[in-house]
Amino acid sequence: MKLLVTGAAGFIGSHYVRTMLAGGYPGWDDCRVTVLDKLGHGSNRANLPAGHRRLEFVQGDVCDLALLLDLLPGHDAVVHFAAESHVDRSIDDASDFVRSNVVGTHTVLQACRQTGVERIVHVSTDEVYGSVEHGTSAESAPLLPNSPYAASKAASDLLVRSYVRTHGLDASVTRCSNNYGPHQDVEKLIPLFVTNLMEGVPVPLYGDGRNVREWLHVDDHCRAVQLVLTKGSAGEIYNVGGHNAFTNNEITRMLLDLTGADESMVRRVADRPGHDLRYAVDETKIREELGYRPQVPFGQGLADTYAWYRDHPHWWKPLKQDVTR
């Protein structure tokens, strides 16, 4: 088996590749992995094991059709993580998000069609459903994205659907809740707050802090992606959640406790435009059809994540230079 994994120098994709190469997915011990990543914002070559005998790294853009047509022959499947993913940046300027998330996904689909690589897993987000006042969003819920980032991901999901229906590609979509864990870029909430607190810098908490998110450890998410790759069906969408719903106020309190800081380290800032109040996914489908079960308890996962950033300042300190604190 030979996989092409796009965007795998980033947080989630690199975790998936490291687990694959470490034998973490039974039956895939001999899988060879090609990583395609342009090493743009949020990517870090150091996230991948240099020199691994089953890893080939190619620096390049998923929007480069000629590159993909040259690279794809000989691969059995594609796991498509590559995306611009930071909501605040999409609010400032959505052009990179449209290019990477929409045009990039179309280019991957077109290249797979032309080279005969049929199996594709497209990694998306629960944000495509928009804010959920009550209950949960099943895979059949309408797409009501509220940020340019979420809109670009919704568009890419629909492109995948169209290539399944029109061209017969064997492609599936996953939609996950908020991920956390080691190697996450420091502009995201948990690593931003943890590293700020370790440096004695107040954390910027949006608005009244009542926004609710479900948190999913990156290891559980990647396990779900692998299940969808091996057992998922063409044209199907699979929600992936962690059943760990907390307000931003609650997450902040947990991080203050972990770092030994107090409420004086919280700085209330103006809320993000169009800030969704609540996300919540119904993951019955992936549990009942594919046997998915999250395995990392949130308290343990959060403590381990804090410990990783505490022990790896050489990884995150250079990244703080471009982050608004």
PELINZI-V747827 format. One record per residue. N is the residue number from 0. BURIAL is I if it has 9 or more other C-alpha atoms within 8 Angstrom, else O. Layout:
n->{N	N}
burial->{BURIAL	BURIAL}
This chain:
n->{0	1	2	3	4	5	6	7	8	9	10	11	12	13	14	15	16	17	18	19	20	21	22	23	24	25	26	27	28	29	30	31	32	33	34	35	36	37	38	39	40	41	42	43	44	45	46	47	48	49	50	51	52	53	54	55	56	57	58	59	60	61	62	63	64	65	66	67	68	69	70	71	72	73	74	75	76	77	78	79	80	81	82	83	84	85	86	87	88	89	90	91	92	93	94	95	96	97	98	99	100	101	102	103	104	105	106	107	108	109	110	111	112	113	114	115	116	117	118	119	120	121	122	123	124	125	126	127	128	129	130	131	132	133	134	135	136	137	138	139	140	141	142	143	144	145	146	147	148	149	150	151	152	153	154	155	156	157	158	159	160	161	162	163	164	165	166	167	168	169	170	171	172	173	174	175	176	177	178	179	180	181	182	183	184	185	186	187	188	189	190	191	192	193	194	195	196	197	198	199	200	201	202	203	204	205	206	207	208	209	210	211	212	213	214	215	216	217	218	219	220	221	222	223	224	225	226	227	228	229	230	231	232	233	234	235	236	237	238	239	240	241	242	243	244	245	246	247	248	249	250	251	252	253	254	255	256	257	258	259	260	261	262	263	264	265	266	267	268	269	270	271	272	273	274	275	276	277	278	279	280	281	282	283	284	285	286	287	288	289	290	291	292	293	294	295	296	297	298	299	300	301	302	303	304	305	306	307	308	309	310	311	312	313	314	315	316	317	318	319	320	321	322	323	324}
burial->{O	I	I	I	I	I	I	I	I	I	I	I	I	I	I	I	I	I	I	I	I	O	I	O	I	O	O	I	I	O	I	I	I	I	I	I	I	I	I	O	O	O	I	O	O	O	I	I	O	O	O	O	O	I	I	O	O	O	O	I	I	I	I	I	I	O	O	I	I	O	O	I	I	O	I	I	I	I	I	I	I	I	O	I	O	O	I	O	O	I	I	O	O	I	O	I	I	I	I	I	I	I	I	I	I	I	I	I	I	O	I	I	I	O	I	O	I	I	I	I	I	I	I	I	I	I	I	I	I	I	I	I	O	O	O	I	I	I	O	O	O	O	O	O	I	I	I	I	I	I	I	I	I	I	I	I	I	O	I	I	I	I	I	I	I	O	O	O	I	I	I	I	I	I	I	I	I	O	I	I	I	O	O	I	I	I	I	I	O	I	I	I	I	I	I	I	I	I	O	O	I	I	I	I	I	I	I	O	I	I	I	I	I	I	I	I	I	I	I	I	I	I	I	I	I	I	I	I	I	O	O	I	I	I	I	I	I	I	I	I	I	I	O	I	I	I	I	I	I	O	I	I	O	O	I	I	I	I	I	O	I	O	O	O	I	I	I	I	O	O	O	O	O	O	O	I	I	I	I	I	I	I	I	O	I	I	I	O	O	I	O	I	O	O	O	I	O	I	O	O	I	I	I	I	I	I	O	I	I	I	O	O	O	O	O	I	O	O	I	I	O	O	O	O	O}
